[in-house]
Amino acid sequence: MRWLLVLRASSVLLFVAALLLVVLTIHTITASRRWMSEASNALMGFSLAERTLQVDLLDARAGLLRNYDPVNADIIAARENLRALGALPKQASAVRELGRLQAMVDQRETLVERFKSDNALLQNSLSMFRGNPGMEHGLHEALASRILSLTLDTTPQTVAEARRALARTPVPAAGSIDAQRLSHARLLVAVLPEIDDMLRSMRALPVEEQTARLQAVLREDSARRSAIIRHDQAALAITVLLLVGTVIALVILQRWRTRELEAQAASERLSAAIALPLIETGSASFAARVQAAVERLAPHIGAKRLQLSIPGLTNFPQISWPEDMDSAWLTRCVEAADADELWVGDRLVVSRRPSRDRGLLEDAMGEMGVDNFVLLRSAEPFRVVIGFEPENGLAAQRRDHAASIGSAIVVIAHGARREAMQIERERVERSLARARRLEAMGTMASGVAHNFNNIIGAIAGFAEMGQERTRAGSVARNSFDEIQAAVLRARDLVEDILGFARQRRSTKQLVDLGDVLGDALRLLAAASRDRQVYRLRAGPARLPVRGVARDLEQAIINICNNGLFASGGKVLAIGTARIHLAGERQLSHARLEAGDYAVISIRDAGPGVPEAALSRLFEPFYTTKAVGTGLGLSTAWEIVQDHGGSIDVRNRAHGGACFSIWIPETRPAPQPAMGDGALILLLAEDAALAAEEELLAELGYEPLGFALSTPHAVLREAALACDAIVISSPQTRVVEALLHDLADALQGRRLLVAAPDPFCVPPAIRLDFPLRPDQLSRALFGRGTGVDMRDLALADALR
């Protein structure tokens, strides 16, 4: 999204820049063309005016011009063209050359003004000699000839000859025509050379050379302007190319964004399609609904195969797609990933590399023929694990696939939590119904037993009085003895009824079911008066369960007594076992959840349990015995149910019945290993320092605690004096900085780091945050789990 905004802003800026460059380029081209046109026209006009002026001056000298209007026009044209050149913007060199040309033009104009004045006198005098046939008769023919030659040639030799001829000419009478002509001749001899000198001076001015230099300078200025135009055009082309590239990138990114939104919409539709069946309750089981969700999800993300498990949900099978794949595929990969510590948060993406140093996960992938593997898990709101093989490594990194899987995991996790709550509610409802039933039956049984006990007490009293008043051995005494024996049996029945009615609220503790069985069998043997009534088969050494030993003992005795009665006193075969259920199992009278169970099997040699009696076997007061109360098995059933277990009843193929008591096994929590009093440097947050010091002390170590804000010089000195260092903080960057600053002091020391996020420390020294006693104890106690920074070269890595 950020790149999309950047490209849009860049496109707008480049478009504006391109418009400005277009305007600037057009303006520069127009101005340059106008400048070059005006400069060229002015320079050509000046040159043409200069040449025309030379011709007009020669015509005026030759007398071909009757007035000086053409000359004046030429001077004005040259001046106007120079003024036009001066008005154009120019470089400093062009200004200098134009100034020099202007100075030459001003000098020439001064000469032209003198020429016009002198040439006017000259033309008046020449008119006296041109077209005057009598001139040679009034003057000497030689003078006339020299004057005419002088008009054509004013070289010094011709001028000297004309002056000699003028000196030899006699002076005519004053006021005569010859005197006037002689005066004109003298004027011509004096003025003609000067006029020709003026013409030569004007022609000698280097106006054309200066014009050529100015033209060269203006040509350079024109080339500079052309270069500016080319640069503007290049900048415009580059800007347009950038604009086109940006627009193309924007289109591509917008297309990609559109596809991403489409993929997101598809993921949302998929999430809705997955969520709806999981939210709704129907005839299909939760596992079937999850299977349908997986069948929708797998093709959407392009998975070759996919498995899903919900470890915390009772009796939930491994969901696979396709359904015929190995059911242990996901379990093997999860165990290998945990062993290799490859998880990054709740996600793992790995590709099999052709390397010798490979982990357990890559070995497992190689055995299963998997090149790419994606594993995701979720702890909230319920633990869900999904593993799948994508089509390729790039497909595993697609964000829409990750979003689809993440949404699916969340939906399935919520569905699993709802299913677990439903299962728990059903279990609680069954427990409440059983409790209400027992309470009602117990209330009734207590009332009956109480009243019955009063009657029995009266009978026993009268029987005892009769025994005292009759003679031993008499018929009456024998009758009273029988009455007393019947009273004792009646009291046993009352005790059974009261025992069934009692609510068992005894505190459950961790007991060994094997020991309980031994105690029950000793009581059973004592009651049989040394007659062998059972044969115990060897089983597990310990069967730890949580319960009430007295109640469990009563349940075992009741079942054994029932078996002895059914088998006519034949020996019972009794055995113990530890059984793990991967999923739910249906027993004869109840369904057990997945888990570990301690099992006691009691096999009799009787005729077996009739099919009609099997369903009512554990009902109170139901019995097939002629003299039974129907409370022995029902009491045993309630005791086992109260302990979270069940009783499985099966008829054996070769005769007899087998009663199996299933009780959930409880593994005792591992006790932290106690330390040897080693000095441990603890670096922690101020608020948690005291509690974590107490934890180390309880584990048998001597803590030396410092806050993370303590100066590093103090911490460095303390680290050198301790046996090991434990760092605990939720601030990952603070821990990283601390490790970097104390790397020299930590070199060669045993180090453990507890932080919430993974960072630049090896997994072998990383602990969970906050500190857990069992994990911390194992890390400090076992030498094999400690870390020597010299072995790991951790100091260099931290730097």
MORAHU-V645290 format. One line per field, one symbol per residue. psi: psi as a letter, one per 20 degrees, with the letter a starting at -180 (. if undefined). Layout:
# MORAHU-V645290
psi: ???
This chain:
# MORAHU-V645290
psi: hghggghgghggghgghggghggggggggghgggghggggggghgggghghhhgghggghhijhpirjghghhggggggghhhhhhiqprrhhhgghhgghhggggghhghhggggghhggghgghhhhpknijhihhrqhggghhghhhhhokqhghggghhhhhhipqprqpirhhhghhghgggghhhghgghggghghhiplggghhggghgghhghhhghhgggggghghggggggggggggghggghhgggghghghgghhghggghghghhgqpahqrgghhhghghhhgghgjkpgqqqpqnhippkorppqorijrphjgggggggghghilipnckqppqqpqmqhnqahghghhghikphqpppqqphqiqoppppqorhrhhhhiphhghggggggggghgghggggghgghghggggggghggghgghhgghggghgghhgghggghghhhhhhhjqqpirggghghghghhhgghhhggghgghhhhqpokqpprorohggggggghghghhhiljpoiqoppqbqgqmproaoggghgggggggghhhgghjkjrpqoprqqoppohaqpoahirpqrqapqppppoprkairpqhhighjhjqpjpqiqhjqijighhggghggghjjarpppppqhjqrqoopooppqopqpppqpqrkjqoppporqghjggghghghhhjkroqnpqqhiqqhhghghhhhirhrpppoqinghggghghghjhhhipjqppppoqhqqalqqhhjprqprppggghgghhgphhirpohhhilhghhh.
